[in-house]
């Protein structure tokens, strides 16, 4: 691209928000937040997150539903927001996935402009603004709610944030669950969370919560051993974002099933 094609907006030093920049330069590239798509929409379901010393563990099932039908068996709902935070989405799948991509761009743009990552508190505030931008879709029944977790470098602690449909942001203590299976997954987290959980124990607890949600909620997928489908589980600590491999998850699932089978005898 030569200089003739560079507009004034690209050349001048602007703010740190990608959303503001895109709204001014090319608003057509942003997802529409006013008109709901026609037809039945797929919905993502259950996300859980919990803290352990210095880390956040986040997990999401792989099922998306469309009415009473299973629309997708392998959808991913947990993503790296950047290298030190994770985001999970529940609700209208298409809206949620667009929200994730826009949030990732927002954080990347900030880092390029400022030369440093946005603070975890700042990320939570930016995400609240993006959720609020989808308010008109929420009024049409297309609600997508995120769950944000990350490692706070200045304090060395892990923190969680949940959101409501109008962009309200809430700091959560210890653990939280969202989506259709949240009441079941949340009960498991409440009963078994401890402040001294190791990362390995926290991963196992997140898996157990997803399995319990799948046991009672038709819209939540559990583990599909035939197809080799496992929940997406991620750990965020001082070393960054790490997705737990399926082989490691399989070992946890086998131990959970064995323990519960033994308890039934």
CORBELQUI-V781650 format. One record per residue. N is the residue number from 1. RES is the residue in one letter. SS is DSSP state (hx for helix, st for strand, lp for the rest). PHI is phi as a letter, one per 30 degrees, with the letter a starting at -180 (NA if undefined). Layout:
((N/RES/SS/PHI) (N/RES/SS/PHI))
//
This chain:
((1/X/lp/NA) (2/X/lp/d) (3/X/hx/d) (4/X/hx/d) (5/X/hx/c) (6/X/lp/d) (7/X/lp/d) (8/X/hx/e) (9/X/hx/d) (10/X/hx/d) (11/X/hx/d) (12/X/lp/d) (13/X/lp/d) (14/X/lp/c) (15/X/lp/d) (16/X/lp/c) (17/X/lp/c) (18/X/hx/d) (19/X/hx/d) (20/X/hx/d) (21/X/hx/d) (22/X/hx/d) (23/X/hx/d) (24/X/hx/d) (25/X/hx/d) (26/X/lp/b) (27/X/hx/d) (28/X/hx/d) (29/X/hx/d) (30/X/lp/d) (31/X/lp/d) (32/X/lp/d) (33/X/lp/c) (34/X/lp/c) (35/X/lp/c) (36/X/lp/d) (37/X/lp/d) (38/X/lp/d) (39/X/lp/j) (40/X/lp/d) (41/X/lp/c) (42/X/lp/d) (43/X/st/b) (44/X/st/d) (45/X/lp/c) (46/X/lp/c) (47/X/st/b) (48/X/st/b) (49/X/st/b) (50/X/st/a) (51/X/st/c) (52/X/st/b) (53/X/lp/e) (54/X/lp/i) (55/X/st/a) (56/X/st/c) (57/X/st/c) (58/X/st/b) (59/X/st/b) (60/X/st/b) (61/X/lp/d) (62/X/lp/c) (63/X/lp/c) (64/X/st/b) (65/X/st/c) (66/X/st/b) (67/X/lp/i) (68/X/lp/c) (69/X/st/c) (70/X/st/d) (71/X/st/d) (72/X/st/b) (73/X/lp/c) (74/X/lp/b) (75/X/lp/d) (76/X/lp/c) (77/X/lp/b) (78/X/st/b) (79/X/st/b) (80/X/st/d) (81/X/st/d) (82/X/st/a) (83/X/lp/d) (84/X/lp/b) (85/X/st/a) (86/X/st/b) (87/X/st/b) (88/X/st/b) (89/X/st/b) (90/X/st/b) (91/X/st/j) (92/X/st/d) (93/X/hx/d) (94/X/hx/d) (95/X/hx/d) (96/X/hx/d) (97/X/hx/d) (98/X/hx/d) (99/X/hx/d) (100/X/hx/d) (101/X/hx/d) (102/X/hx/d) (103/X/hx/d) (104/X/hx/d) (105/X/hx/d) (106/X/hx/e) (107/X/hx/d) (108/X/hx/d) (109/X/hx/d) (110/X/hx/e) (111/X/hx/d) (112/X/hx/d) (113/X/hx/d) (114/X/hx/c) (115/X/lp/i) (116/X/lp/b) (117/X/lp/d) (118/X/lp/d) (119/X/lp/d) (120/X/hx/d) (121/X/hx/d) (122/X/hx/d) (123/X/hx/d) (124/X/hx/d) (125/X/hx/d) (126/X/hx/d) (127/X/hx/d) (128/X/hx/e) (129/X/hx/d) (130/X/hx/d) (131/X/hx/d) (132/X/hx/d) (133/X/hx/d) (134/X/lp/c) (135/X/hx/d) (136/X/hx/d) (137/X/hx/d) (138/X/hx/d) (139/X/hx/d) (140/X/lp/c) (141/X/lp/j) (142/X/lp/c) (143/X/lp/c) (144/X/st/b) (145/X/st/c) (146/X/st/c) (147/X/st/b) (148/X/st/c) (149/X/st/b) (150/X/st/a) (151/X/st/c) (152/X/st/c) (153/X/lp/e) (154/X/lp/e) (155/X/lp/c) (156/X/lp/i) (157/X/st/c) (158/X/st/c) (159/X/st/b) (160/X/st/b) (161/X/st/b) (162/X/st/c) (163/X/st/b) (164/X/lp/c) (165/X/lp/d) (166/X/lp/c) (167/X/lp/j) (168/X/lp/d) (169/X/st/c) (170/X/st/b) (171/X/st/d) (172/X/st/c) (173/X/lp/c) (174/X/lp/i) (175/X/st/a) (176/X/st/a) (177/X/st/b) (178/X/st/b) (179/X/lp/j) (180/X/lp/d) (181/X/lp/c) (182/X/hx/d) (183/X/hx/d) (184/X/hx/d) (185/X/hx/d) (186/X/hx/d) (187/X/hx/d) (188/X/hx/d) (189/X/hx/d) (190/X/hx/d) (191/X/hx/d) (192/X/hx/b) (193/X/lp/d) (194/X/lp/b) (195/X/lp/d) (196/X/lp/c) (197/X/lp/e) (198/X/lp/d) (199/X/hx/d) (200/X/hx/d) (201/X/hx/d) (202/X/hx/d) (203/X/hx/d) (204/X/hx/d) (205/X/hx/d) (206/X/hx/d) (207/X/hx/d) (208/X/hx/d) (209/X/hx/d) (210/X/hx/d) (211/X/hx/d) (212/X/hx/d) (213/X/hx/d) (214/X/hx/d) (215/X/hx/d) (216/X/hx/c) (217/X/lp/c) (218/X/lp/d) (219/X/lp/d) (220/X/lp/c) (221/X/lp/c) (222/X/lp/c) (223/X/lp/c) (224/X/st/c) (225/X/lp/d) (226/X/lp/d) (227/X/lp/c) (228/X/lp/i) (229/X/st/c) (230/X/lp/b) (231/X/lp/e) (232/X/st/d) (233/X/st/b) (234/X/st/b) (235/X/st/c) (236/X/st/b) (237/X/st/b) (238/X/lp/d) (239/X/lp/d) (240/X/st/j) (241/X/st/d) (242/X/st/b) (243/X/st/d) (244/X/lp/d) (245/X/lp/d) (246/X/hx/d) (247/X/hx/d) (248/X/hx/d) (249/X/hx/d) (250/X/hx/e) (251/X/hx/d) (252/X/hx/d) (253/X/hx/d) (254/X/hx/d) (255/X/hx/d) (256/X/hx/d) (257/X/hx/d) (258/X/hx/d) (259/X/hx/d) (260/X/hx/d) (261/X/hx/d) (262/X/hx/d) (263/X/hx/d) (264/X/hx/d) (265/X/lp/d))
//
